[in-house]
Amino acid sequence: MLSSKDFIAIDLSSHDLKIAQLVVSPGKKEILNLVNQSIQDLSEDDVAKSIKQVLKELGIVNPRAIAVIPSFLTITKNIEIPSCDPNEIKEIINLQACRHTPYSREEIIIDYINIGTYKQNYSKVLLVIATRSVIRRQIEILHKAGLNVDRMAFAPEGICNVISKGLRLSSQDSSASIIHVDAAFTDFMITHKDKVIFIRNIPIGVEHLSREREKYEPKFVDEVRKSQEAYTSEDIEKPPVRFFLTGAVDNLGYLTEILNATLNTETEILNYFDYLSASQKAVKMASFSSNRMSFLNASSCLLAHEEVKLDLVPEEIKLEKQLQQRGREVIKAGILVMAAFVLIYCILLIKIYFKGSYLRKLSLQYKSTHKEAQELEANFTKNQIIRDSLSSRGLSLEVLSEFYNALPLDIRVSYIKFDIEGNFSIEGTAETMSTIFSFVDNLGKSSYFKKVETRYTRSRKEKDNNVTDFALSCTLSTKVISQK
């Protein structure tokens, strides 16, 4: 999807700088402005300054930029690949690309268009090769102009896409030929199903035909014938049944009759702006220059930006863009996580605030009730203390009474002690040991005493009688302790 408001295409491959501006709005794409300036004999820095000046005059800030690469700066070959798998096709092309050019693999940039499958396991492709130095030069000029290149578009691919859709050629099973005439060159292209499947560049343009018609007209017609023969010999698709002459053709109407006789078919003059969405200002500019140059290269690459496949940007720059994109995504993810934490923190603060407000409201509402509740609780505590005191009244007497009932008559108690924890100690004297054992037995049976133990017994003489001193220990029951 195109997301930037301003989208520009720049063609600086010839003596003229061409800039097309595309404006994107919901449901609509329109060529808003077209500009051309002569850059003949200018240095790279001067060309960059010219681009900056044009963008400033048009009021374009931070646009997405497409560099347009015409066919005469590339080498194109129709080849067959023994595979239908896209990954295998790419690998085979990377290995075999050097066979189709005098340059080494490090000096070229390649891409391709998959034309289709035949013989089940073979694919026909249109191979496009550009020298790295040419691509680098254009990227550096655009960088100096403050532009980051979004892609390096192949002009014939954009032209065939736009013209085919405008003429609805994709609905036809046959091929068609588009002969695009520019200032210094002409592209002979064959399109099939909206794809460019064959390209041959002719180094004759409207400048040659206008300046020396008698010299260049026969050459031009002969080159078109050779291009048609070259396509037929490649056996790529069916021969074209329609020929269209477009571009800077305002003064070239006479060529149709000559081409008709040479190609044995009908050739039509095509005003390409009939098939482009453009403002009146852009159409006026194109019409003013249509007898000496064509804006179809730049315009078509803009309008077909989302559909064309070829991109001649070097792999290292693509990788750099991917890393930058991932970095932006990581930053975006970090911002979203921080925003989520801030949102959660705000939600918690809001909840705490409203709960605090609710608590303060309840506190005010029940302040008087709380005071009454405190008074009631104090009264209840007093009543509980009184009730406990009343319930335990006489308990000590009951314990002593129980102790007295268990005490045999012939035992004298000399010492009784108990503490708040319920420990009970007894010391005394008995006439016989059996009496002591009986006393221990009686205490053990009582519900007021438990763990009755004899600490010691000592026999002695008292007035000619044998007596035994003893000491007992026990604990008061839980019932007694809780009511103390």
C-alpha positions as CSV (number, residue, x, y, z in Angstrom):
1,M,0.0,0.0,0.0
2,L,1.1,3.5,-0.7
3,S,1.1,5.4,2.5
4,S,3.0,8.6,1.9
5,K,1.1,11.7,0.7
6,D,3.8,12.5,-1.9
7,F,5.3,9.9,-4.1
8,I,7.8,10.8,-6.8
9,A,9.5,9.1,-9.7
10,I,12.8,10.5,-11.1
11,D,14.4,9.7,-14.4
12,L,17.8,11.2,-14.8
13,S,19.3,8.7,-17.2
14,S,19.4,11.0,-20.3
15,H,20.1,14.6,-21.0
16,D,16.9,15.6,-19.3
17,L,15.8,15.3,-15.7
18,K,12.2,14.1,-15.5
19,I,10.2,14.2,-12.2
20,A,6.7,13.0,-11.8
21,Q,4.7,13.6,-8.6
22,L,1.9,11.2,-7.5
23,V,-0.6,12.2,-4.9
24,V,-2.5,9.4,-3.1
25,S,-5.9,9.9,-1.5
26,P,-8.5,7.3,-0.4
27,G,-9.5,5.4,-3.5
28,K,-7.5,7.5,-5.9
29,K,-4.0,7.9,-7.3
30,E,-3.3,10.9,-9.6
31,I,-0.2,12.3,-11.3
32,L,-0.2,15.9,-10.0
33,N,2.9,17.4,-11.5
34,L,5.4,16.7,-14.2
35,V,8.7,18.6,-14.5
36,N,11.7,18.4,-16.9
37,Q,15.0,20.2,-16.8
38,S,18.1,19.9,-19.0
39,I,21.0,18.4,-17.0
40,Q,23.4,18.0,-20.0
41,D,27.0,18.6,-18.9
42,L,26.0,19.1,-15.2
43,S,28.0,17.4,-12.4
44,E,26.4,15.0,-10.0
45,D,26.3,17.7,-7.3
46,D,24.6,20.2,-9.7
47,V,22.0,17.5,-10.7
48,A,21.3,16.9,-7.0
49,K,20.8,20.7,-6.4
50,S,18.4,20.8,-9.4
51,I,16.4,18.0,-7.9
52,K,16.3,19.7,-4.5
53,Q,15.2,23.0,-6.1
54,V,12.4,21.3,-8.0
55,L,11.1,19.6,-4.9
56,K,11.2,22.9,-3.0
57,E,9.3,24.6,-5.7
58,L,6.6,21.9,-5.7
59,G,6.4,22.0,-1.9
60,I,7.3,18.3,-1.6
61,V,8.8,17.3,1.8
62,N,10.1,13.8,2.6
63,P,8.5,11.9,-0.4
64,R,8.9,8.3,-1.2
65,A,11.2,8.2,-4.2
66,I,11.4,5.8,-7.2
67,A,14.4,5.9,-9.5
68,V,13.4,4.9,-13.1
69,I,15.9,2.8,-15.0
70,P,15.3,2.8,-18.8
71,S,16.0,-0.2,-21.0
72,F,19.1,1.3,-22.7
73,L,21.0,1.1,-19.3
74,T,20.3,-2.6,-19.0
75,I,20.9,-5.9,-20.7
76,T,17.8,-8.0,-21.2
77,K,17.7,-11.7,-22.2
78,N,14.9,-14.2,-22.6
79,I,16.1,-17.5,-21.2
80,E,14.7,-20.8,-20.1
81,I,15.3,-22.2,-16.6
82,P,14.9,-26.0,-15.9
83,S,12.7,-25.5,-12.8
84,C,9.4,-24.2,-11.7
85,D,10.3,-23.5,-8.1
86,P,10.9,-19.7,-7.4
87,N,13.8,-20.3,-5.1
88,E,15.5,-22.7,-7.5
89,I,14.9,-20.2,-10.4
90,K,16.6,-17.4,-8.4
91,E,19.6,-19.6,-7.5
92,I,20.1,-20.7,-11.1
93,I,19.8,-17.2,-12.4
94,N,22.4,-16.0,-9.8
95,L,24.8,-18.7,-11.0
96,Q,24.2,-18.2,-14.8
97,A,23.8,-14.4,-15.0
98,C,27.5,-13.9,-15.9
99,R,27.1,-16.0,-19.0
100,H,24.9,-13.3,-20.5
101,T,27.1,-10.3,-19.9
102,P,30.8,-9.4,-20.1
103,Y,30.8,-8.2,-16.5
104,S,31.7,-10.2,-13.4
105,R,29.0,-11.2,-10.9
106,E,30.2,-8.5,-8.4
107,E,29.8,-5.8,-11.1
108,I,26.1,-6.4,-11.9
109,I,22.7,-6.3,-10.4
110,I,20.1,-8.8,-11.7
111,D,16.4,-9.4,-11.5
112,Y,13.9,-11.2,-13.6
113,I,10.2,-11.5,-14.6
114,N,8.8,-15.0,-14.7
115,I,6.9,-15.2,-18.0
116,G,5.4,-18.6,-17.5
117,T,5.9,-22.4,-17.4
118,Y,6.2,-24.7,-20.4
119,K,7.1,-28.3,-20.9
120,Q,5.9,-28.9,-17.4
121,N,9.3,-28.4,-15.7
122,Y,10.7,-25.4,-17.5
123,S,10.1,-21.7,-16.9
124,K,10.6,-18.8,-19.3
125,V,12.0,-15.7,-17.7
126,L,13.0,-12.2,-18.9
127,L,16.4,-11.5,-17.3
128,V,17.3,-7.9,-16.6
129,I,20.9,-7.0,-15.9
130,A,22.2,-3.6,-14.8
131,T,25.8,-2.6,-14.0
132,R,26.3,-1.8,-10.3
133,S,28.2,1.5,-11.1
134,V,25.2,2.9,-13.0
135,I,22.7,2.1,-10.2
136,R,25.1,3.3,-7.5
137,R,25.6,6.6,-9.4
138,Q,21.8,7.3,-9.4
139,I,21.4,6.3,-5.8
140,E,24.2,8.6,-4.7
141,I,22.8,11.6,-6.7
142,L,19.4,11.1,-5.0
143,H,21.0,10.8,-1.6
144,K,22.8,14.1,-2.2
145,A,19.4,15.5,-3.0
146,G,18.1,14.3,0.4
147,L,16.1,11.3,-1.0
148,N,16.1,7.7,0.1
149,V,15.4,5.4,-2.9
150,D,12.3,3.3,-2.3
151,R,13.0,1.2,-5.4
152,M,14.8,1.1,-8.7
153,A,12.0,0.5,-11.1
154,F,12.4,-0.9,-14.7
155,A,10.6,1.5,-17.0
156,P,9.4,-1.0,-19.6
157,E,7.7,-3.1,-16.9
158,G,5.7,0.0,-15.7
159,I,4.8,1.0,-19.3
160,C,3.5,-2.4,-20.2
161,N,1.5,-2.7,-17.0
162,V,-0.2,0.6,-17.4
163,I,-0.9,0.5,-21.1
164,S,-2.1,-3.2,-21.0
165,K,-4.6,-2.3,-18.2
166,G,-5.7,0.8,-20.0
167,L,-6.4,-1.1,-23.2
168,R,-7.6,-4.2,-21.3
169,L,-5.2,-6.4,-23.1
170,S,-5.0,-8.9,-20.3
171,S,-8.5,-10.2,-21.3
172,Q,-7.0,-11.3,-24.7
173,D,-5.0,-14.4,-25.2
174,S,-2.8,-12.8,-27.8
175,S,0.3,-10.6,-27.4
176,A,0.6,-6.9,-28.3
177,S,3.5,-4.7,-29.2
178,I,4.2,-1.3,-27.6
179,I,6.7,0.9,-29.4
180,H,7.6,3.7,-27.0
181,V,9.5,6.6,-28.5
182,D,11.4,9.0,-26.2
183,A,13.9,11.8,-26.9
184,A,17.0,9.7,-27.7
185,F,15.8,6.1,-27.8
186,T,12.9,3.8,-28.5
187,D,11.7,0.7,-26.7
188,F,10.2,-2.1,-28.7
189,M,8.2,-4.1,-26.1
190,I,6.0,-7.1,-26.3
191,T,3.3,-7.5,-23.5
192,H,1.2,-10.5,-22.6
193,K,-1.2,-10.7,-19.7
194,D,0.0,-7.3,-18.3
195,K,3.6,-8.5,-18.3
196,V,6.5,-7.3,-20.4
197,I,7.9,-10.5,-22.0
198,F,10.3,-9.1,-24.6
199,I,12.3,-5.8,-24.9
200,R,14.7,-4.5,-27.5
201,N,16.1,-1.1,-27.3
202,I,16.5,1.0,-30.5
203,P,19.0,3.9,-30.2
204,I,16.9,6.2,-32.3
205,G,14.5,8.7,-30.8
206,V,12.3,11.6,-31.7
207,E,15.4,13.9,-31.7
208,H,16.9,11.9,-34.5
209,L,13.7,11.6,-36.5
210,S,13.0,15.3,-36.2
211,R,16.5,16.4,-37.0
212,E,17.4,14.1,-39.8
213,R,14.3,12.2,-40.8
214,E,15.6,11.0,-44.2
215,K,18.6,9.4,-42.5
216,Y,17.0,7.9,-39.5
217,E,13.5,7.0,-40.7
218,P,14.7,3.9,-42.7
219,K,17.0,2.9,-39.8
220,F,14.1,3.2,-37.4
221,V,11.7,1.1,-39.4
222,D,14.4,-1.5,-40.1
223,E,15.2,-1.7,-36.3
224,V,11.5,-2.2,-35.6
225,R,11.4,-5.0,-38.2
226,K,14.5,-6.7,-36.7
227,S,13.0,-6.4,-33.2
228,Q,9.8,-8.2,-34.4
229,E,11.9,-10.9,-36.1
230,A,14.1,-11.3,-32.9
231,Y,10.9,-11.8,-30.8
232,T,9.6,-14.4,-33.3
233,S,12.9,-16.3,-33.3
234,E,12.8,-16.5,-29.5
235,D,9.5,-18.4,-29.6
236,I,8.4,-16.8,-26.3
237,E,4.7,-16.4,-26.9
238,K,2.3,-15.9,-29.9
239,P,3.2,-13.1,-32.3
240,P,1.6,-9.8,-31.5
241,V,-1.6,-8.9,-33.4
242,R,-1.7,-5.3,-32.4
243,F,1.0,-2.6,-32.5
244,F,0.8,0.7,-30.6
245,L,3.1,3.7,-31.2
246,T,3.2,5.9,-28.1
247,G,5.4,8.4,-26.3
248,A,6.7,11.5,-28.0
249,V,4.7,10.8,-31.2
250,D,2.9,14.1,-31.9
251,N,4.9,14.6,-35.1
252,L,5.4,11.0,-36.0
253,G,2.0,10.1,-37.4
254,Y,3.5,9.3,-40.8
255,L,5.3,6.3,-39.3
256,T,2.1,4.3,-38.9
257,E,1.7,3.8,-42.7
258,I,5.4,2.8,-43.1
259,L,5.2,0.4,-40.1
260,N,1.9,-1.1,-41.4
261,A,3.6,-1.9,-44.7
262,T,6.7,-3.3,-43.0
263,L,5.0,-5.4,-40.3
264,N,2.0,-6.4,-42.3
265,T,-0.3,-5.3,-39.5
266,E,-2.1,-2.2,-38.3
267,T,-0.2,0.2,-36.1
268,E,-2.1,2.7,-33.9
269,I,-0.9,6.0,-32.5
270,L,-1.6,6.0,-28.8
271,N,-1.8,9.1,-26.6
272,Y,-0.6,7.6,-23.3
273,F,-2.3,10.2,-21.1
274,D,-5.7,8.9,-22.2
275,Y,-4.8,5.9,-20.0
276,L,-3.2,7.7,-17.0
277,S,-4.9,9.4,-14.1
278,A,-3.4,12.9,-14.2
279,S,-4.3,16.5,-13.3
280,Q,-4.9,19.1,-15.9
281,K,-1.6,20.7,-15.0
282,A,0.3,17.5,-15.6
283,V,-1.5,16.8,-18.9
284,K,-0.8,20.4,-20.1
285,M,2.9,20.0,-19.2
286,A,3.1,16.6,-21.0
287,S,1.3,18.0,-24.1
288,F,3.7,21.0,-24.2
289,S,6.7,18.5,-24.4
290,S,5.1,15.7,-26.3
291,N,6.8,16.5,-29.6
292,R,10.3,16.1,-28.0
293,M,10.1,13.8,-25.0
294,S,7.9,11.3,-23.1
295,F,6.9,11.3,-19.5
296,L,5.5,7.7,-19.8
297,N,8.6,6.1,-18.1
298,A,8.2,8.1,-14.9
299,S,4.4,8.3,-14.8
300,S,3.8,4.6,-15.4
301,C,6.3,3.4,-12.8
302,L,4.5,5.6,-10.3
303,L,1.0,4.4,-11.1
304,A,2.1,0.7,-11.2
305,H,4.4,0.9,-8.2
306,E,2.4,-1.7,-6.2
307,E,2.2,-4.2,-9.1
308,V,5.5,-4.2,-10.8
309,K,8.0,-6.8,-9.6
310,L,11.5,-5.8,-10.7
311,D,13.7,-3.9,-8.3
312,L,17.3,-3.2,-9.2
313,V,18.3,-1.8,-5.8
314,P,21.6,-3.5,-4.7
315,E,21.2,-6.3,-2.2
316,E,23.3,-4.6,0.4
317,I,20.9,-1.6,0.4
318,K,17.9,-3.9,0.5
319,L,19.4,-5.6,3.6
320,E,20.2,-2.3,5.2
321,K,16.5,-1.2,4.7
322,Q,15.3,-4.5,6.2
323,L,17.5,-3.9,9.2
324,Q,16.2,-0.4,9.5
325,Q,12.7,-1.6,9.2
326,R,13.2,-4.2,11.9
327,G,14.8,-1.6,14.1
328,R,11.8,0.6,13.6
329,E,9.5,-2.3,14.5
330,V,11.5,-3.1,17.6
331,I,11.3,0.6,18.7
332,K,7.6,0.6,17.9
333,A,7.1,-2.6,19.9
334,G,9.0,-1.0,22.8
335,I,6.8,2.1,22.6
336,L,3.7,0.0,22.6
337,V,4.9,-2.0,25.6
338,M,5.7,1.2,27.5
339,A,2.3,2.6,26.5
340,A,0.7,-0.5,27.8
341,F,2.5,-0.2,31.1
342,V,1.6,3.4,31.4
343,L,-2.0,2.6,30.6
344,I,-2.1,-0.2,33.2
345,Y,-0.5,2.2,35.8
346,C,-3.0,4.9,35.0
347,I,-5.9,2.4,35.4
348,L,-4.5,1.2,38.7
349,L,-4.1,4.8,39.9
350,I,-7.7,5.6,38.8
351,K,-9.0,2.6,40.6
352,I,-7.1,3.5,43.8
353,Y,-8.4,7.1,43.5
354,F,-12.0,6.1,43.1
355,K,-11.8,3.5,45.8
356,G,-10.1,6.0,48.1
357,S,-12.9,8.5,47.3
358,Y,-15.5,5.8,48.0
359,L,-13.8,5.0,51.3
360,R,-13.7,8.6,52.4
361,K,-17.4,8.9,51.4
362,L,-18.3,5.9,53.5
363,S,-16.2,7.2,56.4
364,L,-18.1,10.4,56.4
365,Q,-21.4,8.7,56.0
366,Y,-20.8,6.2,58.9
367,K,-18.8,8.5,61.2
368,S,-21.7,8.9,63.6
369,T,-22.6,5.3,63.3
370,H,-19.0,4.3,64.0
371,K,-19.0,6.4,67.2
372,E,-22.2,4.6,68.4
373,A,-20.6,1.3,67.5
374,Q,-17.6,2.0,69.6
375,E,-19.7,2.9,72.6
376,L,-21.8,-0.2,72.1
377,E,-18.6,-2.3,71.8
378,A,-17.3,-0.8,75.1
379,N,-20.5,-1.6,76.9
380,F,-20.5,-5.1,75.5
381,T,-16.9,-5.6,76.7
382,K,-17.9,-4.4,80.2
383,N,-20.9,-6.7,80.2
384,Q,-18.7,-9.6,79.1
385,I,-16.3,-9.0,81.9
386,I,-19.2,-8.8,84.5
387,R,-20.7,-11.9,83.0
388,D,-17.4,-13.8,83.2
389,S,-16.9,-12.5,86.7
390,L,-20.3,-13.7,87.8
391,S,-19.9,-17.0,86.1
392,S,-16.6,-17.7,87.9
393,R,-17.8,-16.4,91.3
394,G,-17.4,-19.2,94.0
395,L,-15.3,-21.3,91.7
396,S,-12.4,-21.2,94.1
397,L,-14.6,-22.3,96.9
398,E,-15.8,-25.2,94.7
399,V,-12.2,-26.2,94.0
400,L,-11.4,-26.1,97.8
401,S,-14.6,-28.0,98.6
402,E,-13.7,-30.7,96.0
403,F,-10.2,-30.8,97.5
404,Y,-11.6,-31.1,101.0
405,N,-14.0,-33.9,100.0
406,A,-11.1,-35.9,98.5
407,L,-8.9,-35.4,101.6
408,P,-8.8,-38.3,104.0
409,L,-9.3,-37.5,107.7
410,D,-6.0,-38.8,108.9
411,I,-4.0,-36.5,106.6
412,R,-2.8,-33.1,107.8
413,V,-2.1,-30.5,105.1
414,S,0.6,-28.2,105.9
415,Y,1.0,-26.3,102.5
416,I,-1.2,-25.5,99.5
417,K,-0.1,-23.4,96.5
418,F,-1.5,-22.7,93.0
419,D,-0.6,-20.1,90.4
420,I,-2.4,-18.4,87.5
421,E,-1.3,-21.0,85.0
422,G,-3.2,-23.7,87.0
423,N,-0.3,-25.5,88.7
424,F,-1.4,-26.9,92.1
425,S,1.0,-28.1,94.9
426,I,0.2,-29.8,98.2
427,E,2.4,-30.8,101.1
428,G,1.3,-32.6,104.2
429,T,1.7,-35.6,106.6
430,A,-0.2,-38.9,106.7
431,E,-0.1,-41.7,109.2
432,T,0.2,-44.4,106.5
433,M,1.3,-44.7,102.9
434,S,-2.1,-46.2,101.9
435,T,-3.8,-43.0,103.0
436,I,-1.6,-41.0,100.6
437,F,-2.3,-43.3,97.7
438,S,-6.0,-43.0,98.5
439,F,-5.8,-39.2,98.5
440,V,-4.0,-39.3,95.1
441,D,-6.7,-41.6,93.8
442,N,-9.5,-39.3,95.0
443,L,-7.9,-36.2,93.4
444,G,-7.4,-38.1,90.0
445,K,-11.1,-38.9,90.0
446,S,-12.2,-35.3,90.4
447,S,-13.1,-33.2,87.3
448,Y,-11.2,-30.3,88.8
449,F,-7.8,-31.9,89.0
450,K,-5.7,-33.7,86.5
451,K,-2.1,-35.1,86.2
452,V,-2.0,-35.8,89.9
453,E,1.6,-37.0,90.8
454,T,3.4,-37.8,94.0
455,R,6.6,-35.7,94.2
456,Y,8.1,-37.4,97.2
457,T,7.3,-39.3,100.5
458,R,9.5,-39.4,103.6
459,S,8.9,-41.6,106.7
460,R,9.7,-40.2,110.2
461,K,8.9,-40.7,113.9
462,E,6.6,-38.4,115.6
463,K,5.9,-39.0,119.4
464,D,6.6,-42.7,119.1
465,N,4.3,-43.0,116.0
466,N,5.5,-43.6,112.4
467,V,4.3,-40.9,110.0
468,T,5.0,-40.1,106.4
469,D,5.5,-36.6,104.9
470,F,4.5,-36.2,101.3
471,A,4.3,-33.7,98.4
472,L,1.8,-33.8,95.5
473,S,1.5,-31.8,92.3
474,C,-1.3,-31.5,89.8
475,T,-2.9,-29.0,87.4
476,L,-6.3,-27.5,87.5
477,S,-8.6,-28.5,84.6
478,T,-9.0,-26.2,81.5
479,K,-12.5,-25.4,82.7
480,V,-11.2,-24.0,85.9
481,I,-8.4,-22.0,84.3
482,S,-10.7,-20.4,81.7
483,Q,-13.0,-19.2,84.3
484,K,-10.4,-17.8,86.7
